[in-house]
């Protein structure tokens, strides 16, 4: 049976959760004050830096890969998928998918991987 959390762990968790909520609320309010009209809200504005846009895109793609692609890789490749996922994460899963797809294409086109 699992042990109960100590009082200090409960307070530490509550503090970290409140700190996270405070930081998030700060950025929400700061962003809301910068919005002048609905176009800024819906489409963003020219003030967004390429770095911010790139980070947002990378976070979106990583999130999708983590929750959609990697469980499929593990289901398809079994223990080798688990090892790849644990060793290399998203990049390793993508690499394994690309290499397996390439090998499948070689076999389908030429009858063997060697060509």
VMD Tcl script that builds the backbone (N, CA, C; Angstrom):
set m [mol new atoms 345]
animate dup $m
set s [atomselect $m all]
$s set {name element resname resid chain x y z} {
  {N N UNK 1 A 0.834 -1.167 0.000}
  {CA C UNK 1 A 0.000 0.000 0.000}
  {C C UNK 1 A 0.891 1.247 0.000}
  {N N UNK 2 A 0.478 2.270 -0.709}
  {CA C UNK 2 A 1.261 3.497 -0.824}
  {C C UNK 2 A 1.172 4.309 0.456}
  {N N UNK 3 A 2.248 5.001 0.750}
  {CA C UNK 3 A 2.276 5.865 1.922}
  {C C UNK 3 A 1.604 7.192 1.595}
  {N N UNK 4 A 1.078 7.839 2.624}
  {CA C UNK 4 A 0.470 9.149 2.439}
  {C C UNK 4 A 1.565 10.201 2.342}
  {N N UNK 5 A 1.242 11.286 1.648}
  {CA C UNK 5 A 2.197 12.381 1.514}
  {C C UNK 5 A 2.325 13.123 2.842}
  {N N UNK 6 A 3.520 13.579 3.115}
  {CA C UNK 6 A 3.743 14.335 4.348}
  {C C UNK 6 A 3.153 15.736 4.206}
  {N N UNK 7 A 2.998 16.390 5.330}
  {CA C UNK 7 A 2.444 17.745 5.314}
  {C C UNK 7 A 3.307 18.707 4.524}
  {N N UNK 8 A 4.628 18.555 4.626}
  {CA C UNK 8 A 5.514 19.456 3.887}
  {C C UNK 8 A 5.412 19.226 2.377}
  {N N UNK 9 A 5.196 17.983 1.973}
  {CA C UNK 9 A 5.026 17.714 0.536}
  {C C UNK 9 A 3.726 18.326 0.010}
  {N N UNK 10 A 2.673 18.253 0.808}
  {CA C UNK 10 A 1.399 18.846 0.411}
  {C C UNK 10 A 1.553 20.353 0.255}
  {N N UNK 11 A 2.212 21.003 1.224}
  {CA C UNK 11 A 2.405 22.446 1.150}
  {C C UNK 11 A 3.327 22.836 -0.016}
  {N N UNK 12 A 4.358 22.046 -0.266}
  {CA C UNK 12 A 5.252 22.333 -1.385}
  {C C UNK 12 A 4.510 22.221 -2.706}
  {N N UNK 13 A 3.662 21.204 -2.822}
  {CA C UNK 13 A 2.875 21.040 -4.047}
  {C C UNK 13 A 1.908 22.200 -4.220}
  {N N UNK 14 A 1.252 22.592 -3.134}
  {CA C UNK 14 A 0.318 23.724 -3.203}
  {C C UNK 14 A 1.047 25.003 -3.587}
  {N N UNK 15 A 2.233 25.218 -3.005}
  {CA C UNK 15 A 3.010 26.415 -3.331}
  {C C UNK 15 A 3.408 26.422 -4.805}
  {N N UNK 16 A 3.911 25.299 -5.315}
  {CA C UNK 16 A 4.318 25.235 -6.727}
  {C C UNK 16 A 3.125 25.434 -7.655}
  {N N UNK 17 A 1.982 24.869 -7.300}
  {CA C UNK 17 A 0.786 25.041 -8.120}
  {C C UNK 17 A 0.346 26.497 -8.143}
  {N N UNK 18 A 0.347 27.139 -6.992}
  {CA C UNK 18 A -0.021 28.561 -6.938}
  {C C UNK 18 A 0.989 29.436 -7.672}
  {N N UNK 19 A 2.275 29.106 -7.566}
  {CA C UNK 19 A 3.294 29.871 -8.293}
  {C C UNK 19 A 3.086 29.727 -9.799}
  {N N UNK 20 A 2.818 28.508 -10.262}
  {CA C UNK 20 A 2.554 28.292 -11.684}
  {C C UNK 20 A 1.328 29.082 -12.137}
  {N N UNK 21 A 0.278 29.039 -11.333}
  {CA C UNK 21 A -0.930 29.787 -11.685}
  {C C UNK 21 A -0.662 31.293 -11.718}
  {N N UNK 22 A 0.153 31.783 -10.775}
  {CA C UNK 22 A 0.482 33.204 -10.748}
  {C C UNK 22 A 1.275 33.645 -11.970}
  {N N UNK 23 A 2.268 32.858 -12.352}
  {CA C UNK 23 A 3.076 33.185 -13.536}
  {C C UNK 23 A 2.196 33.157 -14.788}
  {N N UNK 24 A 1.345 32.139 -14.888}
  {CA C UNK 24 A 0.443 32.047 -16.048}
  {C C UNK 24 A -0.498 33.244 -16.092}
  {N N UNK 25 A -1.066 33.609 -14.960}
  {CA C UNK 25 A -1.968 34.757 -14.912}
  {C C UNK 25 A -1.245 36.044 -15.283}
  {N N UNK 26 A 0.002 36.203 -14.854}
  {CA C UNK 26 A 0.791 37.374 -15.222}
  {C C UNK 26 A 0.904 37.500 -16.740}
  {N N UNK 27 A 1.264 36.403 -17.406}
  {CA C UNK 27 A 1.420 36.458 -18.856}
  {C C UNK 27 A 0.091 36.664 -19.577}
  {N N UNK 28 A -0.980 36.112 -19.036}
  {CA C UNK 28 A -2.305 36.324 -19.632}
  {C C UNK 28 A -2.696 37.795 -19.556}
  {N N UNK 29 A -2.529 38.394 -18.396}
  {CA C UNK 29 A -2.890 39.811 -18.236}
  {C C UNK 29 A -1.985 40.694 -19.079}
  {N N UNK 30 A -0.690 40.416 -19.092}
  {CA C UNK 30 A 0.236 41.199 -19.914}
  {C C UNK 30 A -0.131 41.110 -21.391}
  {N N UNK 31 A -0.468 39.920 -21.847}
  {CA C UNK 31 A -0.872 39.760 -23.244}
  {C C UNK 31 A -2.186 40.447 -23.545}
  {N N UNK 32 A -3.134 40.389 -22.598}
  {CA C UNK 32 A -4.437 41.030 -22.812}
  {C C UNK 32 A -4.307 42.543 -22.910}
  {N N UNK 33 A -3.375 43.111 -22.174}
  {CA C UNK 33 A -3.192 44.568 -22.223}
  {C C UNK 33 A -2.571 45.025 -23.539}
  {N N UNK 34 A -1.892 44.141 -24.238}
  {CA C UNK 34 A -1.256 44.502 -25.510}
  {C C UNK 34 A -2.199 44.390 -26.702}
  {N N UNK 35 A -3.342 43.774 -26.523}
  {CA C UNK 35 A -4.277 43.571 -27.632}
  {C C UNK 35 A -5.068 44.851 -27.865}
  {N N UNK 36 A -5.049 45.320 -29.108}
  {CA C UNK 36 A -5.758 46.554 -29.452}
  {C C UNK 36 A -7.113 46.275 -30.105}
  {N N UNK 37 A -7.193 45.199 -30.891}
  {CA C UNK 37 A -8.452 44.854 -31.563}
  {C C UNK 37 A -8.515 43.340 -31.784}
  {N N UNK 38 A -9.580 42.873 -32.389}
  {CA C UNK 38 A -9.785 41.435 -32.567}
  {C C UNK 38 A -8.765 40.829 -33.524}
  {N N UNK 39 A -8.251 41.610 -34.454}
  {CA C UNK 39 A -7.236 41.077 -35.379}
  {C C UNK 39 A -5.950 40.703 -34.638}
  {N N UNK 40 A -5.571 41.525 -33.663}
  {CA C UNK 40 A -4.396 41.191 -32.863}
  {C C UNK 40 A -4.621 39.897 -32.088}
  {N N UNK 41 A -5.833 39.722 -31.586}
  {CA C UNK 41 A -6.120 38.535 -30.793}
  {C C UNK 41 A -6.174 37.284 -31.665}
  {N N UNK 42 A -6.894 37.358 -32.767}
  {CA C UNK 42 A -7.126 36.168 -33.586}
  {C C UNK 42 A -5.912 35.780 -34.412}
  {N N UNK 43 A -5.194 36.755 -34.944}
  {CA C UNK 43 A -4.114 36.460 -35.877}
  {C C UNK 43 A -2.732 36.777 -35.339}
  {N N UNK 44 A -2.662 37.424 -34.212}
  {CA C UNK 44 A -1.373 37.899 -33.741}
  {C C UNK 44 A -1.046 39.195 -34.449}
  {N N UNK 45 A 0.046 39.765 -34.113}
  {CA C UNK 45 A 0.429 41.007 -34.774}
  {C C UNK 45 A 1.869 40.893 -35.240}
  {N N UNK 46 A 2.318 41.898 -35.929}
  {CA C UNK 46 A 3.684 41.918 -36.441}
  {C C UNK 46 A 4.697 41.967 -35.289}
  {N N UNK 47 A 4.204 42.271 -34.087}
  {CA C UNK 47 A 5.101 42.369 -32.933}
  {C C UNK 47 A 5.633 41.013 -32.468}
  {N N UNK 48 A 4.998 39.913 -32.888}
  {CA C UNK 48 A 5.506 38.589 -32.517}
  {C C UNK 48 A 6.844 38.353 -33.193}
  {N N UNK 49 A 7.806 37.931 -32.403}
  {CA C UNK 49 A 9.124 37.666 -32.982}
  {C C UNK 49 A 9.117 36.280 -33.637}
  {N N UNK 50 A 10.001 36.053 -34.597}
  {CA C UNK 50 A 10.103 34.721 -35.197}
  {C C UNK 50 A 10.455 33.645 -34.178}
  {N N UNK 51 A 11.192 34.019 -33.147}
  {CA C UNK 51 A 11.543 33.051 -32.106}
  {C C UNK 51 A 10.290 32.590 -31.368}
  {N N UNK 52 A 9.405 33.522 -31.011}
  {CA C UNK 52 A 8.172 33.165 -30.307}
  {C C UNK 52 A 7.287 32.279 -31.175}
  {N N UNK 53 A 7.199 32.598 -32.444}
  {CA C UNK 53 A 6.388 31.788 -33.351}
  {C C UNK 53 A 6.997 30.402 -33.515}
  {N N UNK 54 A 8.307 30.337 -33.644}
  {CA C UNK 54 A 8.982 29.045 -33.773}
  {C C UNK 54 A 8.828 28.189 -32.529}
  {N N UNK 55 A 8.939 28.791 -31.349}
  {CA C UNK 55 A 8.759 28.043 -30.111}
  {C C UNK 55 A 7.328 27.540 -29.965}
  {N N UNK 56 A 6.353 28.360 -30.345}
  {CA C UNK 56 A 4.962 27.928 -30.275}
  {C C UNK 56 A 4.708 26.754 -31.227}
  {N N UNK 57 A 5.264 26.824 -32.417}
  {CA C UNK 57 A 5.111 25.735 -33.380}
  {C C UNK 57 A 5.800 24.471 -32.884}
  {N N UNK 58 A 6.992 24.604 -32.342}
  {CA C UNK 58 A 7.714 23.445 -31.819}
  {C C UNK 58 A 6.962 22.815 -30.654}
  {N N UNK 59 A 6.410 23.628 -29.769}
  {CA C UNK 59 A 5.642 23.089 -28.639}
  {C C UNK 59 A 4.402 22.358 -29.121}
  {N N UNK 60 A 3.742 22.910 -30.117}
  {CA C UNK 60 A 2.546 22.268 -30.648}
  {C C UNK 60 A 2.873 20.922 -31.289}
  {N N UNK 61 A 3.930 20.892 -32.089}
  {CA C UNK 61 A 4.308 19.654 -32.763}
  {C C UNK 61 A 4.805 18.610 -31.763}
  {N N UNK 62 A 5.568 19.027 -30.771}
  {CA C UNK 62 A 6.072 18.103 -29.761}
  {C C UNK 62 A 4.930 17.510 -28.956}
  {N N UNK 63 A 3.958 18.333 -28.616}
  {CA C UNK 63 A 2.813 17.849 -27.864}
  {C C UNK 63 A 2.045 16.807 -28.673}
  {N N UNK 64 A 1.801 17.101 -29.940}
  {CA C UNK 64 A 1.090 16.144 -30.784}
  {C C UNK 64 A 1.882 14.854 -30.930}
  {N N UNK 65 A 3.179 14.963 -31.116}
  {CA C UNK 65 A 4.002 13.765 -31.263}
  {C C UNK 65 A 3.997 12.933 -29.998}
  {N N UNK 66 A 4.030 13.592 -28.865}
  {CA C UNK 66 A 4.077 12.871 -27.596}
  {C C UNK 66 A 2.801 12.079 -27.358}
  {N N UNK 67 A 1.658 12.655 -27.646}
  {CA C UNK 67 A 0.401 12.013 -27.283}
  {C C UNK 67 A -0.252 11.225 -28.413}
  {N N UNK 68 A 0.200 11.398 -29.635}
  {CA C UNK 68 A -0.414 10.677 -30.753}
  {C C UNK 68 A 0.556 9.699 -31.388}
  {N N UNK 69 A 1.725 10.174 -31.764}
  {CA C UNK 69 A 2.649 9.356 -32.541}
  {C C UNK 69 A 3.368 8.317 -31.696}
  {N N UNK 70 A 3.944 8.731 -30.563}
  {CA C UNK 70 A 4.772 7.809 -29.789}
  {C C UNK 70 A 4.030 6.599 -29.254}
  {N N UNK 71 A 2.804 6.717 -28.738}
  {CA C UNK 71 A 2.104 5.490 -28.344}
  {C C UNK 71 A 1.862 4.548 -29.526}
  {N N UNK 72 A 1.650 5.107 -30.698}
  {CA C UNK 72 A 1.498 4.271 -31.889}
  {C C UNK 72 A 2.785 3.559 -32.257}
  {N N UNK 73 A 3.908 4.247 -32.102}
  {CA C UNK 73 A 5.209 3.620 -32.373}
  {C C UNK 73 A 5.444 2.467 -31.403}
  {N N UNK 74 A 5.130 2.687 -30.142}
  {CA C UNK 74 A 5.304 1.629 -29.149}
  {C C UNK 74 A 4.386 0.454 -29.457}
  {N N UNK 75 A 3.149 0.730 -29.840}
  {CA C UNK 75 A 2.220 -0.359 -30.172}
  {C C UNK 75 A 2.672 -1.119 -31.411}
  {N N UNK 76 A 3.221 -0.410 -32.383}
  {CA C UNK 76 A 3.626 -1.042 -33.633}
  {C C UNK 76 A 4.934 -1.812 -33.500}
  {N N UNK 77 A 5.924 -1.246 -32.831}
  {CA C UNK 77 A 7.252 -1.846 -32.788}
  {C C UNK 77 A 7.559 -2.588 -31.487}
  {N N UNK 78 A 6.640 -2.599 -30.540}
  {CA C UNK 78 A 6.829 -3.364 -29.317}
  {C C UNK 78 A 7.972 -2.850 -28.465}
  {N N UNK 79 A 8.780 -3.771 -27.975}
  {CA C UNK 79 A 9.840 -3.417 -27.025}
  {C C UNK 79 A 10.877 -2.487 -27.655}
  {N N UNK 80 A 11.150 -2.611 -28.949}
  {CA C UNK 80 A 12.111 -1.689 -29.570}
  {C C UNK 80 A 11.556 -0.267 -29.595}
  {N N UNK 81 A 10.241 -0.138 -29.731}
  {CA C UNK 81 A 9.625 1.182 -29.650}
  {C C UNK 81 A 9.730 1.764 -28.258}
  {N N UNK 82 A 9.568 0.926 -27.235}
  {CA C UNK 82 A 9.699 1.388 -25.850}
  {C C UNK 82 A 11.128 1.843 -25.586}
  {N N UNK 83 A 12.099 1.052 -26.031}
  {CA C UNK 83 A 13.506 1.403 -25.816}
  {C C UNK 83 A 13.846 2.710 -26.530}
  {N N UNK 84 A 13.396 2.857 -27.759}
  {CA C UNK 84 A 13.652 4.086 -28.516}
  {C C UNK 84 A 13.001 5.280 -27.833}
  {N N UNK 85 A 11.755 5.108 -27.413}
  {CA C UNK 85 A 11.038 6.201 -26.772}
  {C C UNK 85 A 11.722 6.617 -25.473}
  {N N UNK 86 A 12.115 5.648 -24.668}
  {CA C UNK 86 A 12.768 5.961 -23.390}
  {C C UNK 86 A 14.169 6.543 -23.602}
  {N N UNK 87 A 14.848 6.101 -24.647}
  {CA C UNK 87 A 16.216 6.563 -24.874}
  {C C UNK 87 A 16.273 7.932 -25.531}
  {N N UNK 88 A 15.434 8.137 -26.527}
  {CA C UNK 88 A 15.577 9.338 -27.350}
  {C C UNK 88 A 14.341 10.217 -27.391}
  {N N UNK 89 A 13.244 9.794 -26.814}
  {CA C UNK 89 A 12.035 10.606 -26.787}
  {C C UNK 89 A 11.449 10.831 -28.163}
  {N N UNK 90 A 10.980 12.029 -28.394}
  {CA C UNK 90 A 10.281 12.366 -29.629}
  {C C UNK 90 A 11.193 12.234 -30.846}
  {N N UNK 91 A 12.423 12.691 -30.733}
  {CA C UNK 91 A 13.354 12.635 -31.868}
  {C C UNK 91 A 13.650 11.189 -32.238}
  {N N UNK 92 A 13.853 10.349 -31.234}
  {CA C UNK 92 A 14.114 8.934 -31.501}
  {C C UNK 92 A 12.919 8.244 -32.129}
  {N N UNK 93 A 11.726 8.565 -31.652}
  {CA C UNK 93 A 10.523 7.988 -32.237}
  {C C UNK 93 A 10.349 8.397 -33.691}
  {N N UNK 94 A 10.614 9.669 -33.973}
  {CA C UNK 94 A 10.536 10.152 -35.351}
  {C C UNK 94 A 11.576 9.466 -36.221}
  {N N UNK 95 A 12.792 9.326 -35.697}
  {CA C UNK 95 A 13.866 8.667 -36.440}
  {C C UNK 95 A 13.508 7.218 -36.748}
  {N N UNK 96 A 12.952 6.509 -35.766}
  {CA C UNK 96 A 12.581 5.119 -36.000}
  {C C UNK 96 A 11.467 5.027 -37.039}
  {N N UNK 97 A 10.507 5.928 -36.971}
  {CA C UNK 97 A 9.417 5.923 -37.952}
  {C C UNK 97 A 9.955 6.167 -39.353}
  {N N UNK 98 A 10.860 7.134 -39.491}
  {CA C UNK 98 A 11.425 7.434 -40.808}
  {C C UNK 98 A 12.222 6.243 -41.338}
  {N N UNK 99 A 13.053 5.642 -40.479}
  {CA C UNK 99 A 13.872 4.517 -40.956}
  {C C UNK 99 A 13.020 3.309 -41.301}
  {N N UNK 100 A 12.003 3.025 -40.523}
  {CA C UNK 100 A 11.127 1.890 -40.827}
  {C C UNK 100 A 10.339 2.154 -42.109}
  {N N UNK 101 A 9.887 3.381 -42.302}
  {CA C UNK 101 A 9.162 3.720 -43.528}
  {C C UNK 101 A 10.078 3.603 -44.737}
  {N N UNK 102 A 11.311 4.055 -44.597}
  {CA C UNK 102 A 12.269 3.949 -45.698}
  {C C UNK 102 A 12.520 2.489 -46.043}
  {N N UNK 103 A 12.730 1.647 -45.015}
  {CA C UNK 103 A 12.965 0.220 -45.256}
  {C C UNK 103 A 11.760 -0.422 -45.920}
  {N N UNK 104 A 10.552 -0.060 -45.489}
  {CA C UNK 104 A 9.347 -0.610 -46.110}
  {C C UNK 104 A 9.264 -0.199 -47.573}
  {N N UNK 105 A 9.595 1.042 -47.870}
  {CA C UNK 105 A 9.564 1.521 -49.251}
  {C C UNK 105 A 10.590 0.782 -50.103}
  {N N UNK 106 A 11.770 0.523 -49.551}
  {CA C UNK 106 A 12.796 -0.211 -50.300}
  {C C UNK 106 A 12.354 -1.632 -50.599}
  {N N UNK 107 A 11.747 -2.284 -49.617}
  {CA C UNK 107 A 11.275 -3.662 -49.819}
  {C C UNK 107 A 10.148 -3.689 -50.836}
  {N N UNK 108 A 9.225 -2.718 -50.751}
  {CA C UNK 108 A 8.090 -2.688 -51.675}
  {C C UNK 108 A 8.546 -2.409 -53.104}
  {N N UNK 109 A 9.565 -1.579 -53.279}
  {CA C UNK 109 A 10.003 -1.202 -54.621}
  {C C UNK 109 A 11.009 -2.180 -55.214}
  {N N UNK 110 A 11.872 -2.790 -54.388}
  {CA C UNK 110 A 12.969 -3.580 -54.928}
  {C C UNK 110 A 13.003 -5.028 -54.428}
  {N N UNK 111 A 12.162 -5.348 -53.495}
  {CA C UNK 111 A 12.143 -6.716 -52.989}
  {C C UNK 111 A 13.063 -6.964 -51.820}
  {N N UNK 112 A 14.002 -6.052 -51.535}
  {CA C UNK 112 A 14.884 -6.185 -50.365}
  {C C UNK 112 A 15.401 -4.806 -49.977}
  {N N UNK 113 A 15.956 -4.703 -48.797}
  {CA C UNK 113 A 16.487 -3.421 -48.329}
  {C C UNK 113 A 17.752 -3.058 -49.084}
  {N N UNK 114 A 18.533 -4.051 -49.514}
  {CA C UNK 114 A 19.783 -3.791 -50.206}
  {C C UNK 114 A 19.578 -3.217 -51.592}
  {N N UNK 115 A 18.412 -3.435 -52.191}
  {CA C UNK 115 A 18.132 -2.872 -53.505}
  {C C UNK 115 A 18.447 -3.850 -54.556}
}
mol reanalyze $m
mol bondsrecalc $m
mol representation Tube
mol addrep $m
